[in-house]
Amino acid sequence: MDDADAIEIRVLGCLIEKQRTTPDAYPLSLNALKLACNQATNREPVVDYDEPTLRSALERLSRKGWTRLASGAGSRAAKYRHLFGEVVGVSPPELSVLAVLMLRGPQTPGELKQRAERLHPFVSLAEVEGVLAGLIDRELVARLARRPGQKEERYQQLLGNDESITESAEPSAGASGDDRIRAIEERVDALESELASLRGKLAARQPQERGQASA
């Protein structure tokens, strides 16, 4: 599968989202697509793409077979639709999860369940996790390595570059071992600092206690 750049990912995510949430206004004109890409809500990061930039991204996506011009007879403005679901062969739940990952970057299963509600109503967290497992098997999604102190795992799409992605996917067993060692070392350093602080406080209190005892 051809990698897509950040602009293509945003365009594709918006086309999928609007198809699911506002079917009466879909396919999208270039202006409607611009508004969808640049909106301030439900987008991470917020961007400001102009029409020539989006038109160029649509051309690249069309060459990949993921979008096409869909203007009807007598239409004054060119309109565009995605073909991603048909080309890649993903189900509506899978497509919904991928769209939210495209639009908002790495997320936890709980975040995906909540944010994908308008696209597909998942009945449980287990259903979301099942969809993610299937997408991982097809190498469309990856699980990110859990950082020290992080409670939930996060997932990212693997269709291409994403401006919101700054972390690597879950590492190999050897790399995980290195991460655990670093985490343990950091914890030991923190405990040693805490112990030194407690010793300092205890040493400061001892002269006072001896003075009170002699009085």
Stockholm file with secondary structure:
# STOCKHOLM 1.0

chainA/1-215         MDDADAIEIRVLGCLIEKQRTTPDAYPLSLNALKLACNQATNREPVVDYDEPTLRSALERLSRKGWTRLASGAGSRAAKYRHLFGEVVGVSPPELSVLAVLMLRGPQTPGELKQRAERLHPFVSLAEVEGVLAGLIDRELVARLARRPGQKEERYQQLLGNDESITESAEPSAGASGDDRIRAIEERVDALESELASLRGKLAARQPQERGQASA
#=GR chainA/1-215 SS CCCBCHHHHHHHHHHHHHHHHCGGGCSEEHHHHHHHHHCSSSCSSCCCCCHHHHHHHHHHHHHHTSEEECCCTTCSSCEEEECHIIIIICCHHHHHHHHHHHHHCSBCHHHHHHHTTTTCCCSCHHHHHHHHHHHHHTTSEEEBCCCTTCCSCCEEECSBCCTTCCSCBCCCHHHHHHHHHHHHHHHHHHHHHHHHHHHHHHHHHHHHHHHHHHC
#=GC SS_cons         CCCBCHHHHHHHHHHHHHHHHCGGGCSEEHHHHHHHHHCSSSCSSCCCCCHHHHHHHHHHHHHHTSEEECCCTTCSSCEEEECHIIIIICCHHHHHHHHHHHHHCSBCHHHHHHHTTTTCCCSCHHHHHHHHHHHHHTTSEEEBCCCTTCCSCCEEECSBCCTTCCSCBCCCHHHHHHHHHHHHHHHHHHHHHHHHHHHHHHHHHHHHHHHHHHC
//
